[in-house]
Amino acid sequence: METRQLTALLQLSSPALPIGGYSYSQGFEAAVDQGIVTNEGNAGQWIQQQLELVIAQCEAPVWALLFDGWANTDWKQLTHWNRWFHASRETQEIRQETEQMGWSLVKLATDLNWGNADVRSYLLEQATVTFPSAHTYAAHALGVEKKAGLAAYLFSWLENQVMAAIKTIPLGQMAGQRILNQVRQYIPAVCDEALDRAAQSPPRVYTLAPQFAILSSRHETQYSRLFRS
């Protein structure tokens, strides 16, 4: 990867990116509240299973399909998978999360003039822009290769999950780094699986994750919470 592409990828993946990812736990806080996650060991297990059994089977292949849509300027494919992903979000919280982060990244891309203005206008005309749609647009506009962009997307998700574990269990910084070091090693395989799923006809995308949906629903009425989801 060229240095220009690498630095662009680092900016897109930075925790300092002002899109609000730090304020969401994606059900992790509810898992702690229910006593499912209580320590470093089962926190790492929870995050790894979320990556391999939930993200790898739906969100990651949809990311790849959206990236292909931008690469081919295929408005039909982009519209379909953006709407499909939004419809697949099972609770109010996770719908609001993808909407808010998507629009925040679109605004950032617009303010920083990432990509072509005519292409950005397509995004701005959409009633809802999901986070994978906005992220794939940004990655393609910055000249990032598809697999590298997907790896960055997954690592950003993993980093947010680790920060949620540190804050809610709570864990020390070294425990968080051990989890990050352990689970990041699964990202290459998840990328390969996601790209393979996206390449099938029809794409092999599955959304069945009942425990995740139940915990997200419970989190909406949780008595005390740090995160918005």
N, C-alpha and C positions, 0 to 999 in steps of 0.2 A: 504494500500500500504506500502511495506517495505521502510525503509529509503533509501536504495540503489537505488530502483526504483524511489523514489520521487526526489532524488538529480539528477539522470540522466534526469528525465523529466524536472526539472527546468533548467538544462543546455541546453537541446534541445529547450526550450521555451524562453531562455534569449534573450533580445534585443541586448546583446553583441555578440551573435552568428554571426560570420563574413560571412554572406551569402547575404547581401545587401538588406534585406527587407525594411529597412528604406528609401530607395531611390525610392520606388514605392507608388503611391496613389490609383491605380486601378480605375481610372476615377474620384476620389473624387476632384482632383484639377480642372478638366474640369467642374465638376458640380458647383464649386465655380465660375469659370470664366464665366459660362453661367448664373449666378444669380439664380440657382436652390437651392443652399445651401448658406445661408447668416448669420446664427446665431446658437447658441447652440441648440435651439429647433429643427430646421429642419436638423441640422447636425446629431443629435441623431436619428431622424426619418429615414434619408437616410441610415445611417449605419445599423440600425435595419432591415430595409426592404432589404438591400443588403444581410444581413445574412440569413434572413428567406426566401426570394424569389429567391435568386440566389445561394448562397453558399449551403444552405440546400438541394436544389433540384439537384445539379450537383456535385460540388467539394467535398462536404462532403461524399456522398455515394461512389463516386469514390475512395476517400481516404480509406474508409472501404474495398472496393473490393481489392485494392492494398495491404492493410495490410494482408488480408486473403491469397493473393497470396504469400507473403513472409512467412507467417505462415505455409502454405502447400507446400512450394517450388514448386509452380505451375508456371513454366516459361511461359506457354501459356497464362494464365490469366494475369500475370504481363505485358507481351509484348502487349497484346490486350488493356488493360486499360491505359497503358502508352501512346500508340499511339492514342487511342481514345481521351484521355484528350488533348493531344497536338493538334489534329485535331479540337477539339471543341473550341479552342481559336480563336476568330473571327478577331482579329486585329494583326498587326505586333508587337505593343507594348506589349500586354499581352502574345503573344507567346514568345517574347524575355525575358519577366519577368520570366516565368516558366522555360525556358531553363537556364537562368543565375543562378537563385536561386537553381535549381536542381543540376547543375554541381558544384556549390560552396559547397553545402552540401555533395555531393559525395566526393569531394576532402577532405573536413574536416573529413568525416567518414573514408576515407582511411588513412589520416595522423594520426588519433587517433586510428586506428586499431579497429574500431567498427565492431563487428560481424565477420563472417567467411570470410577469404580471398578468398576462392573459390566462395562464393556467391557475394562478392564485385566485383569479376572479371566479373560477368554477367552485373552489372551496367556499368562498364568501357567499355564494348564491345558495348553498345548501342549508336546509332548515336545521339539520343536525350534522355535525362532523365528529365522528368518533375519534378517540385517541390514536388507534392504529392507522386510520386514514391520514390524520395530520402528521404522524410520525413518519410514515412511508413517504409522504410528500416531501417532508424536510430532508430525509435521507437521500432521496433521489435528486432533489434540487441541489444538494451540497456535493453531489458526485460520489456518494458512498456506494460501494458495491453491496449487492443484496444480502449476501450471507453475513457480511460484517455488520451491516445495519441491523439485521435481525438479532445477531449476537449482542449488540449494544442495547437493543430494546429489552432483551431478556435479562441482561446484567443490571440494567436500571431497575427493573422489576424486583430482581433478587436483592439488590442493595436496599430498596425501600422495605422489603419484607424483613431483612435483618435489622434495620433501624426500628421497625415496629416491635420486633422481639426484644431489643435492648430496652426500649421504653416501657413495655407493658408487662414483661414477666416479673421483674426486670432482669437484664443480664449485664455483665461487664463488657467493656469494649473488646477485650481479647476473646471472650466467648463469641461475640458477634463476628469477629474476624475468623475464628475457627469455622463457624457455620458458612460464612462467605467463601472461604477457601475450599471447603468440602463440596458445597453445592455448585459452585461455578464450574467445576470439572464436568458436570453433566450437560452444560450448555452446548458444546459442540454436537453431541449426539442428538439433543433436542432440535437444534438447527437442521441437521440432516433429515430427521424424521419429519419436521414441518415442511421442508422443501419437497420431500417425496410425497407427502399428503397433498400438497398444493398442486403437484404436477399430475395427479391422477384425474381421470375423467369419468364421473364427476369427482371433484375434490373430496378426499376422505376427511371430513370435518365432523367431530362429535362434541356435543355440549353437555352430556350427562355428568353432572357433578352435584348430586343432591345435598351432601353435607355442606358444601360451600354455599349453596343457595339458602339452606335453612339457617346457617350461621349469619349470613348477610341479612336475612329477614329479622332475626332476633336482635341483631346489632342496632336496627332502627329504633328499638324501644329499650335499649340497654340503659340502666339507671345512670351510670357514670361512664364516660368514655373520653379518650384523648383524640380519636380519629373520626373522620367524617364517614368512613365506611369500614 
